[in-house]
Amino acid sequence: MSRKLLIIVAGVTVLTGASGAAAIFVGRDVLLGPSTETVSGAACTTVTTVRLDRDGQQWLRKYVRSDAKDGEVRIKTALRVAGAVSNAEEADLYQVIMLDAAGPVYRADMRGRAIGAEVLFARDPSAIPGMSAPFVARYTDGKPAGNGEFYGERKELSLDEIKTIVTAMTEREDCIDPNAVAEADKSGGHGEAKTEEGGHEAPADGHASADKADEGSHEVASSGH
């Protein structure tokens, strides 16, 4: 342990009466700053990407999984992925659905309490009925249950909160796509992520927004919480 860290630890212990372990944790965080996960979200894996055609508009919905147990980390992950996808692919509306690693396997079940975080992004929200701002970001607080479902308090971020999170990010990576990695390993080249087409799949979540979207409505931003 460096002399500087020892001094900080000693000072915190004297002033707060904290245990040695707690003091070391505080001292290390002060010196090194917050972890990458706390700032930019956690690692994640792509489940599938679906493109929907809505009266000439392209809506892109991406399902991803993560082991993140903290709600704030999940929403930061979803915001990071939404940014990465919007920079890589053209669409009028982007939607990122965050599931737990122990969550459902079938897309029809990837709704309601299976969703730990969700982000909607549109460069021109005025062109998307139901959206009044470029971003909608919401998540369920707390850890998931053993089956990957979320039962905590549901929260929605303000635009200022979203801006603060996105501006502070130090990492901008998309989720790992296992299909693309497998294709790259098989061909020795660069795999291409598989994107599904269609608009007749089961709703993505329990929000009124996604339910209506799959039924043909343009209402995407209203919350069903």
C-alpha positions as CSV (number, residue, x, y, z in Angstrom):
1,M,0.0,0.0,0.0
2,S,1.4,3.4,-1.0
3,R,2.2,6.1,1.7
4,K,-0.5,8.3,0.2
5,L,-3.2,5.6,0.5
6,L,-2.0,4.8,4.1
7,I,-2.4,8.4,5.1
8,I,-5.9,8.6,3.6
9,V,-6.9,5.3,5.3
10,A,-5.6,6.5,8.7
11,G,-7.4,9.8,8.4
12,V,-10.8,8.2,7.5
13,T,-10.4,5.7,10.3
14,V,-9.7,8.4,12.9
15,L,-12.5,10.7,11.7
16,T,-15.2,8.2,11.2
17,G,-14.3,5.3,13.4
18,A,-14.7,3.0,10.3
19,S,-13.2,-0.4,10.2
20,G,-10.0,-1.0,8.4
21,A,-11.7,-2.7,5.5
22,A,-14.2,0.1,5.0
23,A,-11.5,2.7,5.2
24,I,-9.4,0.9,2.6
25,F,-12.4,0.7,0.3
26,V,-13.1,4.4,0.7
27,G,-9.4,5.3,0.2
28,R,-9.1,3.2,-2.9
29,D,-12.2,4.7,-4.5
30,V,-11.0,8.2,-3.8
31,L,-7.6,7.5,-5.4
32,L,-8.7,5.4,-8.4
33,G,-12.2,6.8,-9.0
34,P,-15.4,4.8,-9.6
35,S,-15.3,1.5,-11.5
36,T,-16.0,1.3,-15.3
37,E,-19.2,-0.6,-14.5
38,T,-20.5,2.2,-12.3
39,V,-19.8,4.8,-15.0
40,S,-20.6,3.0,-18.3
41,G,-22.6,0.0,-17.3
42,A,-21.7,-3.7,-17.3
43,A,-20.7,-6.3,-19.9
44,C,-23.7,-7.7,-21.8
45,T,-24.6,-10.3,-24.5
46,T,-26.9,-9.8,-27.5
47,V,-29.9,-12.1,-27.6
48,T,-31.4,-11.0,-30.9
49,T,-32.2,-7.9,-32.9
50,V,-35.5,-7.3,-34.6
51,R,-36.4,-4.8,-37.3
52,L,-40.0,-3.6,-37.6
53,D,-41.4,-1.7,-40.6
54,R,-43.9,1.0,-39.4
55,D,-45.4,2.9,-42.4
56,G,-42.0,3.4,-44.0
57,Q,-40.2,3.9,-40.7
58,Q,-37.6,1.5,-39.4
59,W,-37.9,0.5,-35.8
60,L,-35.0,-1.5,-34.3
61,R,-35.4,-3.5,-31.1
62,K,-32.5,-5.2,-29.5
63,Y,-32.7,-7.7,-26.7
64,V,-29.6,-8.1,-24.5
65,R,-28.6,-10.0,-21.3
66,S,-26.4,-8.9,-18.4
67,D,-25.4,-10.2,-15.0
68,A,-25.8,-6.7,-13.5
69,K,-27.6,-6.9,-10.2
70,D,-27.9,-3.1,-9.7
71,G,-30.7,-1.2,-11.4
72,E,-28.6,1.9,-12.1
73,V,-25.9,-0.3,-13.7
74,R,-28.5,-1.9,-15.9
75,I,-29.9,1.4,-17.2
76,K,-26.4,2.7,-17.8
77,T,-25.7,-0.5,-19.8
78,A,-28.9,-0.1,-21.8
79,L,-28.1,3.6,-22.6
80,R,-24.6,2.6,-23.7
81,V,-25.9,-0.1,-26.0
82,A,-28.5,2.3,-27.4
83,G,-25.8,4.7,-28.3
84,A,-23.5,2.1,-29.8
85,V,-26.4,0.6,-32.0
86,S,-27.6,4.1,-33.1
87,N,-24.0,4.8,-34.3
88,A,-23.7,1.6,-36.2
89,E,-27.2,1.1,-37.7
90,E,-29.8,3.4,-39.3
91,A,-33.3,3.4,-37.9
92,D,-36.0,5.9,-36.9
93,L,-36.5,4.4,-33.5
94,Y,-34.1,2.3,-31.4
95,Q,-35.3,0.2,-28.4
96,V,-32.9,-1.8,-26.1
97,I,-34.5,-4.4,-23.8
98,M,-32.3,-5.5,-20.9
99,L,-32.8,-9.0,-19.5
100,D,-31.1,-10.8,-16.6
101,A,-28.7,-13.6,-17.4
102,A,-31.2,-16.1,-15.8
103,G,-34.1,-14.6,-17.7
104,P,-36.4,-16.2,-20.3
105,V,-35.1,-18.0,-23.4
106,Y,-38.1,-17.5,-25.7
107,R,-38.8,-14.0,-27.1
108,A,-42.5,-14.3,-26.3
109,D,-41.6,-14.4,-22.6
110,M,-39.2,-11.4,-22.8
111,R,-41.8,-8.9,-21.4
112,G,-43.1,-7.6,-18.1
113,R,-41.1,-8.6,-15.1
114,A,-38.4,-10.2,-17.3
115,I,-37.3,-6.7,-18.2
116,G,-34.7,-5.1,-15.9
117,A,-34.2,-1.9,-18.0
118,E,-35.4,-0.4,-21.3
119,V,-34.3,2.5,-23.4
120,L,-36.0,4.1,-26.4
121,F,-34.1,6.6,-28.6
122,A,-35.1,8.6,-31.7
123,R,-33.1,11.3,-33.4
124,D,-36.3,12.9,-34.4
125,P,-38.9,12.2,-31.7
126,S,-41.5,14.4,-33.3
127,A,-41.7,11.8,-36.1
128,I,-42.5,9.0,-33.6
129,P,-46.1,9.3,-32.3
130,G,-46.0,9.1,-28.5
131,M,-42.5,10.4,-28.1
132,S,-41.9,14.0,-27.0
133,A,-38.1,13.7,-26.2
134,P,-35.2,11.9,-27.9
135,F,-34.8,9.4,-25.0
136,V,-37.0,7.3,-22.7
137,A,-35.0,5.4,-20.1
138,R,-36.6,3.3,-17.3
139,Y,-35.6,0.4,-15.1
140,T,-36.6,-1.8,-12.2
141,D,-34.6,-1.2,-9.1
142,G,-33.1,-4.0,-7.0
143,K,-31.7,-7.4,-7.7
144,P,-33.5,-10.0,-9.9
145,A,-35.1,-13.1,-8.5
146,G,-33.6,-16.5,-9.1
147,N,-35.7,-16.9,-12.3
148,G,-34.4,-13.6,-13.7
149,E,-37.6,-11.6,-13.0
150,F,-37.6,-8.1,-11.4
151,Y,-40.0,-7.1,-8.6
152,G,-38.4,-3.8,-7.4
153,E,-39.6,-0.2,-7.8
154,R,-39.9,0.9,-11.4
155,K,-38.1,4.2,-12.1
156,E,-37.8,6.5,-15.1
157,L,-34.9,8.8,-15.7
158,S,-35.3,12.5,-16.5
159,L,-33.6,13.9,-19.6
160,D,-31.1,15.7,-17.4
161,E,-30.2,12.4,-15.7
162,I,-29.8,10.7,-19.0
163,K,-27.5,13.5,-20.3
164,T,-25.4,13.3,-17.2
165,I,-25.0,9.5,-17.5
166,V,-24.2,9.5,-21.2
167,T,-21.7,12.4,-20.9
168,A,-19.8,10.7,-18.1
169,M,-19.4,7.4,-20.0
170,T,-15.8,6.3,-20.6
171,E,-16.8,3.2,-22.6
172,R,-19.1,3.1,-25.7
173,E,-19.0,-0.6,-26.6
174,D,-22.0,-2.6,-27.8
175,C,-22.9,-6.0,-26.3
176,I,-20.9,-9.1,-27.4
177,D,-22.8,-10.9,-30.1
178,P,-22.1,-14.7,-29.7
179,N,-23.5,-15.4,-33.2
180,A,-21.1,-12.9,-34.8
181,V,-18.2,-14.3,-32.8
182,A,-19.1,-17.9,-33.9
183,E,-19.4,-16.9,-37.5
184,A,-16.0,-15.0,-37.4
185,D,-14.3,-18.1,-35.8
186,K,-15.9,-20.4,-38.4
187,S,-15.0,-18.3,-41.5
188,G,-11.8,-16.7,-40.2
189,G,-13.3,-13.4,-41.1
190,H,-15.7,-10.9,-39.6
191,G,-19.0,-12.3,-38.5
192,E,-22.1,-10.2,-39.1
193,A,-24.8,-9.9,-36.4
194,K,-28.0,-11.6,-37.3
195,T,-31.0,-9.3,-37.5
196,E,-34.6,-10.6,-37.7
197,E,-37.2,-9.0,-39.8
198,G,-40.9,-8.8,-39.1
199,G,-43.6,-7.2,-37.0
200,H,-45.7,-10.1,-35.9
201,E,-43.7,-11.4,-32.9
202,A,-45.0,-11.4,-29.4
203,P,-44.8,-8.1,-27.4
204,A,-41.4,-7.4,-26.0
205,D,-42.5,-6.4,-22.5
206,G,-45.4,-5.6,-20.2
207,H,-45.4,-1.8,-21.0
208,A,-48.3,-0.5,-22.9
209,S,-45.9,1.0,-25.4
210,A,-44.4,-2.3,-26.7
211,D,-47.8,-4.1,-26.6
212,K,-49.3,-1.5,-28.8
213,A,-46.3,-1.3,-31.1
214,D,-46.6,-5.0,-31.9
215,E,-50.3,-4.6,-32.6
216,G,-49.6,-2.0,-35.2
217,S,-50.0,1.2,-33.2
218,H,-47.3,4.0,-33.2
219,E,-47.7,4.7,-29.5
220,V,-44.3,3.8,-28.1
221,A,-43.4,6.2,-25.3
222,S,-46.3,5.9,-22.9
223,S,-45.5,3.8,-19.9
224,G,-47.7,1.0,-18.7
225,H,-46.3,1.1,-15.1
